């Protein structure tokens, strides 16, 4: 069964909920650390009996989020917004028990607002503005004050004895110091925490933007390549139509000549006519494929086949066309025999085209090298010739536009179509200089499970 592919919007929503899960973990760690520092370092008497259950409640919500991310049910924007609202109420409850609006870390209300503005549509952002503003306003009037750090009340010193005045002044100093320490620490902690979050999210957003730009560049390149393929497909169909009649005439004439010059009387001429008839049949077969496809490339045209059988079929097909070329075959003995690949017709033609190009430039005595290895994920092929090699500027142009890599005349579309076919199937192809002479073509192809996922991806995107 093919791997189920989620729609793009569902993938984004799931990623956003995962970001919210990570941010909430950071908030839980920061709040816990802040309470510990205030109680055990600054000696501020906080209502721990109420604060820790509130933090545990937030942790329970985050545990639910963690479990939710591991289900296959679709995640909606409304669900993400409802979790952000729960975070706002949790923050409000913590601030309510620690001085309300007078708490120096009320800036934490900005976090759910920032997250909402980043990952959700603008409408949700305005709803979050209303909610956070309302919570902040309510905390001004309704809160549990912190008596140990409240500013001291004004007392008329003339009503007190000197000793009481001295004690009162000492208490005022201690209170002022605690109150000042709390606000200084709150502002410092707010700056450090905010700076860390901003740096983290800015880096991640920058990565996302760069990744989107890279995908857009690939999409533009694919669109340009597809335009060339459409033009080549139209040219192929037109050529198949125009050349069909001349080839048919040549086949008829060749057949008549074979009848007019029997083998027992003209053996040498008969052999040459047989070769000519075979080549005409080969041309007609190639034109039939071009005419039938019209330049279309469809991954569903292939079938699953064992990798070793697929390679054996390719080499036998190529050997039938090049019986005199020496082939140095090397297959890794540690390969998985049961691995399978989708035997896509255009892929077969692409590999044979590379073999033909290598055979044309290699000396007869050296031939070409064909090395194959694979695991459960990837098939790796290395095809090397011993010819004069390729100049660097030609290697850079291969796969981007049609190039003529041979001295004889031609349109130079073979390597372009080969590279396009392999990359369309999410494979990789590279042309490397093989010192001291020759060129090595390095190909990586996805095996069955990855090829099926690719087909399903393409079907999902087309829908």
VOGU-3710 file (C-alpha; in Angstrom, 3 decimals, decimal comma):
1> xxxxxxxxxx> 0,000/0,000/0,000  1,234/3,459/-0,846  2,263/5,804/1,945  -0,517/8,240/2,701  0,494/11,815/1,966  -1,022/14,667/3,965  -2,180/17,834/2,198  0,134/20,813/2,380  -2,179/22,773/4,739  -2,391/19,812/7,130
11> xxxxxxxxxx> 1,398/19,469/7,172  1,733/23,182/8,017  -0,829/22,961/10,826  0,931/19,950/12,313  4,291/21,732/12,157  2,771/24,813/13,830  1,326/22,726/16,654  4,739/21,123/17,117  6,304/24,603/17,392  3,685/25,505/20,004
21> xxxxxxxxxx> 4,556/22,332/21,937  8,251/23,286/21,943  7,548/26,874/23,011  5,293/25,738/25,834  8,051/23,464/27,109  10,374/26,460/27,153  7,763/28,486/29,047  7,296/25,712/31,617  11,042/25,494/32,166  11,353/29,285/32,442
31> xxxxxxxxxx> 8,451/29,625/34,882  9,721/26,813/37,081  13,223/28,285/37,133  11,833/31,728/37,928  9,821/30,456/40,910  12,829/28,581/42,289  15,069/31,647/41,979  12,531/33,996/43,560  11,811/31,678/46,494  15,215/30,202/47,279
41> xxxxxxxxxx> 17,592/32,916/46,032  15,757/36,211/46,510  13,807/34,912/49,540  10,482/36,191/48,258  7,487/34,468/49,794  5,393/33,252/46,842  2,205/31,170/47,136  3,830/27,929/46,000  0,781/25,838/47,001  -1,179/27,511/44,197
51> xxxxxxxxxx> 1,646/28,124/41,658  2,937/24,570/41,274  -0,519/23,026/40,597  -1,046/25,691/37,926  2,277/24,808/36,289  1,400/21,100/36,481  -1,891/21,884/34,741  0,000/23,564/31,907  2,246/20,498/31,748  -0,845/18,280/31,462
61> xxxxxxxxxx> -2,056/20,382/28,518  1,340/19,999/26,892  1,228/16,242/27,467  -2,100/16,167/25,635  -0,505/18,177/22,804  2,356/15,672/22,611  -0,132/12,802/22,345  -2,190/14,761/19,813  0,832/15,159/17,532  1,150/11,387/17,328
71> xxxxxxxxxx> -2,353/10,827/15,988  -3,376/10,932/12,328  -6,459/13,099/12,855  -6,242/16,419/10,960  -5,175/19,504/12,926  -7,081/22,723/12,296  -6,204/26,367/12,825  -9,056/26,652/15,324  -7,517/23,886/17,427  -4,173/25,676/17,501
81> xxxxxxxxxx> -5,857/28,953/18,463  -7,805/27,235/21,277  -4,526/25,897/22,712  -3,030/29,386/22,557  -6,086/30,692/24,445  -5,470/28,041/27,133  -1,916/29,352/27,414  -3,226/32,897/27,897  -5,555/31,798/30,710  -2,722/29,822/32,317
91> xxxxxxxxxx> -0,437/32,862/32,221  -3,220/35,012/33,644  -3,727/32,574/36,539  -0,018/32,631/37,394  0,102/36,418/37,264  -3,101/36,666/39,338  -1,353/34,833/42,188  1,843/36,898/41,918  0,770/40,529/41,980  -1,228/40,847/38,767
101> xxxxxxxxxx> -0,295/43,777/36,534  2,351/44,921/39,038  4,363/41,774/38,298  7,411/42,773/36,194  7,022/39,760/33,874  3,580/40,651/32,507  5,383/40,951/29,157  4,850/37,184/28,868  1,381/37,977/27,442  3,203/38,999/24,254
111> xxxxxxxxxx> 4,394/35,435/23,577  1,031/33,897/22,596  0,265/37,060/20,627  3,558/36,801/18,695  3,018/33,096/18,012  -0,530/33,722/16,822  0,623/36,499/14,488  3,326/34,234/13,017  1,502/30,951/12,446  -2,196/31,889/12,125
121> xxxxxxxxxx> -4,202/34,235/9,865  -4,588/37,889/10,797  -8,137/37,431/12,126  -6,878/35,161/14,897  -4,175/37,693/15,741  -6,802/40,393/16,416  -8,809/37,950/18,546  -5,652/37,278/20,555  -5,053/41,034/20,957  -8,536/41,383/22,462
131> xxxxxxxxxx> -8,044/38,398/24,779  -4,585/39,356/26,088  -5,581/43,006/26,531  -8,673/41,967/28,481  -6,648/39,666/30,742  -4,053/42,379/31,365  -6,764/44,924/32,196  -8,495/42,563/34,635  -5,216/41,843/36,408  -4,836/45,538/37,220
141> xxxxxxxxxx> -7,821/45,408/39,575  -8,045/41,726/40,455  -4,937/40,045/41,821  -3,350/38,584/44,917  -0,760/41,149/46,093  2,673/40,208/47,312  2,857/41,766/50,787  6,498/40,935/51,366  7,622/43,080/48,450  4,991/45,815/48,429
151> xxxxxxxxxx> 6,218/49,421/48,871  5,963/50,548/52,483  3,201/52,772/53,690  3,842/56,341/54,871  4,070/56,558/58,653  4,449/59,757/60,742  7,715/59,278/62,548  6,876/61,833/65,306  4,378/59,343/66,751  7,071/56,713/67,192
161> xxxxxxxxxx> 9,931/56,309/69,651  13,511/56,599/68,354  13,996/52,851/68,611  10,808/52,194/66,649  11,857/54,726/64,029  15,203/52,989/63,665  13,529/49,604/63,287  10,992/51,028/60,833  13,732/52,576/58,715  15,556/49,263/58,658
171> xxxxxxxxxx> 12,375/47,457/57,578  11,813/50,069/54,877  15,300/49,518/53,532  14,814/45,753/53,443  11,419/46,117/51,751  12,719/48,599/49,215  15,644/46,360/48,454  13,407/43,300/47,919  10,985/45,319/45,795  13,834/46,754/43,741
181> xxxxxxxxxx> 15,478/43,339/43,395  12,261/41,808/42,125  11,757/44,421/39,421  15,393/44,396/38,377  15,413/40,625/38,186  12,075/40,561/36,372  13,302/43,015/33,748  16,598/41,140/33,388  14,883/37,796/33,077  12,416/39,248/30,584
191> xxxxxxxxxx> 15,209/40,627/28,437  17,231/37,387/28,476  14,222/35,200/27,806  12,889/37,474/25,064  16,329/37,795/23,441  16,732/34,023/23,418  13,295/33,456/21,907  13,758/36,160/19,293  17,169/34,802/18,300  15,835/31,256/18,128
201> xxxxxxxxxx> 12,717/32,051/16,130  14,474/34,520/13,835  17,045/31,850/12,959  14,340/29,280/12,334  12,268/31,694/10,281  15,356/32,595/8,259  15,900/28,902/7,580  12,283/28,581/6,507  12,584/31,554/4,169  15,791/30,179/2,633
211> xxxxxxxxxx> 14,185/26,781/2,199  11,169/28,378/0,511  13,427/30,363/-1,816  15,336/27,195/-2,673  12,099/25,392/-3,493  10,914/28,320/-5,597  14,199/28,271/-7,502  13,816/24,545/-8,080  10,222/25,086/-9,201  11,308/27,752/-11,699
221> xxxxxxxxxx> 14,070/25,490/-12,990  11,639/22,580/-13,297  9,139/24,794/-15,095  11,813/25,861/-17,594  12,894/22,269/-18,071  9,276/21,179/-18,545  8,799/23,830/-21,215  11,780/22,405/-23,069  10,374/18,908/-22,655  7,025/19,983/-24,079
231> xxxxxxxxxx> 8,788/21,467/-27,082  10,885/18,329/-27,505  7,789/16,170/-27,114  6,005/18,081/-29,850  9,115/17,773/-32,015  9,271/14,029/-31,347  5,638/13,502/-32,290  6,050/15,597/-35,425  9,240/13,761/-36,416  7,558/10,383/-35,847
241> xxxxxxxxxx> 4,686/11,416/-38,092  6,894/12,854/-40,849  9,403/9,993/-40,878  6,891/7,172/-40,710  6,114/7,167/-44,435  9,754/7,286/-45,659  10,691/4,462/-43,307  7,728/2,418/-44,476  8,801/2,928/-48,088  12,366/1,920/-47,259
251> xxxxxxxxxx> 11,091/-1,217/-45,529  9,052/-2,213/-48,580  11,953/-1,584/-50,963  14,339/-3,544/-48,744  11,913/-6,452/-48,594  11,591/-6,447/-52,401  15,357/-6,387/-52,804  15,659/-9,395/-50,505  13,188/-11,214/-52,729  14,933/-10,147/-55,948
261> xxxxxxxxxx> 18,414/-11,093/-54,729  18,161/-14,491/-53,031  20,760/-15,516/-50,488  22,124/-18,482/-52,396  23,037/-16,308/-55,393  24,008/-13,041/-53,644  25,064/-13,969/-50,087  27,066/-10,819/-49,369  24,388/-8,459/-50,650  21,714/-10,471/-48,854
271> xxxxxxxxxx> 23,554/-10,056/-45,529  23,828/-6,307/-46,015  20,141/-6,053/-46,875  19,280/-8,007/-43,717  21,298/-5,535/-41,658  19,531/-2,649/-43,373  16,129/-4,229/-42,716  16,954/-4,709/-39,045  18,029/-1,080/-38,667  14,858/0,125/-40,383
281> xxxxxxxxxx> 12,777/-2,006/-38,013  14,683/-0,542/-35,091  13,985/3,001/-36,301  10,292/2,222/-36,759  10,107/0,826/-33,215  11,735/3,954/-31,780  9,399/6,208/-33,749  6,405/4,195/-32,556  7,421/4,837/-28,955  7,893/8,548/-29,691
291> xxxxxxxxxx> 4,558/8,777/-31,425  2,726/6,903/-28,679  4,158/8,976/-25,851  4,313/12,318/-27,622  6,934/13,387/-25,120  4,853/12,432/-22,074  6,648/10,843/-19,153  4,446/8,889/-16,770  5,827/7,073/-13,760  2,801/4,756/-13,667
301> xxxxxxxxxx> 3,971/3,116/-16,908  6,552/1,084/-14,978  6,221/-2,100/-12,975  7,986/-3,451/-9,919  10,911/-5,716/-10,738  13,949/-7,010/-8,876  16,937/-4,704/-9,251  19,222/-7,477/-10,500  16,662/-8,483/-13,156  16,154/-4,875/-14,190
311> xxxxxxxxxx> 19,883/-4,301/-14,655  20,209/-7,599/-16,512  17,441/-6,543/-18,897  19,041/-3,150/-19,525  22,446/-4,662/-20,255  20,979/-7,330/-22,543  19,027/-4,700/-24,453  22,112/-2,524/-24,770  24,317/-5,493/-25,706  21,979/-6,338/-28,592
321> xxxxxxxxxx> 22,732/-2,897/-30,050  26,474/-2,925/-29,229  27,702/-6,521/-29,501  31,325/-5,546/-30,128  31,816/-3,151/-27,179  33,750/-4,487/-24,208  31,831/-4,176/-20,928  33,636/-4,361/-17,586  30,820/-5,315/-15,206  31,146/-5,051/-11,411
331> xxxxxxxxxx> 28,257/-5,649/-8,987  28,717/-5,308/-5,233  28,380/-8,813/-3,722  26,746/-7,425/-0,558  23,609/-6,150/-2,279  20,077/-7,092/-1,187  18,725/-9,637/-3,654  15,063/-8,861/-2,837  15,318/-5,109/-3,479  12,991/-3,912/-6,241
341> xxxxxxxxxx> 12,726/-0,909/-8,522  9,989/0,481/-10,744  11,072/-0,379/-14,298  10,017/2,891/-15,891  10,481/2,917/-19,667  12,024/6,377/-19,928  14,497/5,489/-17,186  15,594/2,439/-19,160  16,142/4,587/-22,259  18,095/7,120/-20,177
351> xxxxxxxxxx> 20,550/4,510/-18,851  20,963/2,948/-22,282  21,637/6,391/-23,736  24,478/6,908/-21,240  25,894/3,477/-22,111  25,731/4,300/-25,817  27,493/7,623/-25,324  30,220/5,932/-23,282  30,660/3,188/-25,901  31,006/5,726/-28,726
361> xxxxxxxxxx> 33,941/7,582/-27,144  35,813/4,698/-25,495  38,617/2,829/-27,286  37,679/-0,692/-28,366  40,384/-2,381/-26,273  39,337/-0,678/-22,997  35,571/-0,615/-23,384  33,443/0,873/-20,590  33,041/0,179/-16,854  29,623/-0,506/-15,343
371> xxxxxxxxxx> 29,521/-0,679/-11,548  26,308/-1,255/-9,559  25,536/-1,389/-5,845  22,373/-0,890/-3,828  20,810/-1,164/-0,399  17,194/-1,093/0,729  16,822/2,576/-0,226  19,095/3,547/-3,127  20,549/2,065/-6,307  23,941/3,515/-7,255
381> xxxxxxxxxx> 25,330/3,168/-10,786  28,734/4,270/-12,042  29,343/4,252/-15,796  32,830/5,188/-16,924  34,322/5,611/-20,371  37,974/5,994/-21,397  37,471/8,693/-23,995  38,848/12,232/-24,140  36,537/13,441/-21,358  34,367/16,557/-21,216
391> xxxxxxxxxx> 35,380/20,185/-20,707  34,124/21,785/-17,441  31,814/24,231/-19,238  30,091/21,325/-20,994  29,604/19,419/-17,732  27,959/22,496/-16,160  25,513/22,807/-19,066  24,412/19,147/-19,054  20,889/18,814/-17,699  20,171/22,542/-18,019
401> xxxxxxxxxx> 19,915/22,801/-21,783  20,515/20,537/-24,800  24,222/20,269/-25,582  26,165/18,478/-28,269  28,927/16,457/-26,628  30,036/14,615/-29,763  31,827/15,723/-32,833  29,213/14,350/-35,207  26,179/16,396/-36,018  23,112/16,159/-33,822
411> xxxxxxxxxx> 20,632/18,173/-31,764  22,332/17,243/-28,493  19,101/16,481/-26,623  20,040/12,967/-25,481  21,899/13,904/-22,308  19,400/16,659/-21,530  16,499/14,186/-21,637  18,525/11,636/-19,681  19,240/14,076/-16,837  15,653/15,335/-16,865
421> xxxxxxxxxx> 14,247/11,810/-16,644  16,456/10,800/-13,722  15,799/14,018/-11,798  12,065/13,782/-12,481  12,148/10,448/-10,654  13,912/12,208/-7,715  17,201/10,561/-8,613  20,625/12,189/-8,825  23,052/12,247/-11,743  26,521/13,768/-11,888
431> xxxxxxxxxx> 29,217/13,852/-14,555  32,706/13,593/-13,062  36,136/13,821/-14,599  37,842/10,399/-14,457  41,567/11,079/-14,486  43,773/10,494/-16,385  41,154/10,282/-19,138  37,480/9,634/-19,596  34,260/10,591/-17,809  32,394/8,847/-14,991
441> xxxxxxxxxx> 28,614/9,203/-14,730  27,359/8,740/-11,155  23,635/7,893/-10,835  21,542/7,370/-7,701  17,970/6,044/-8,023  15,268/5,436/-5,460  14,128/1,880/-4,939  10,604/0,579/-4,651  9,254/2,056/-1,397  10,673/5,507/-2,213
451> xxxxxxxxxx> 9,565/5,340/-5,827  6,014/4,527/-4,754  5,998/7,460/-2,345  7,177/9,683/-5,199  4,331/8,549/-7,449  1,808/9,174/-4,679  3,343/12,611/-4,005  2,989/13,537/-7,674  -0,624/12,311/-7,715  -1,436/14,285/-4,547
461> xxx> 0,131/17,461/-5,919  -1,683/17,101/-9,231  -4,982/16,826/-7,373
//
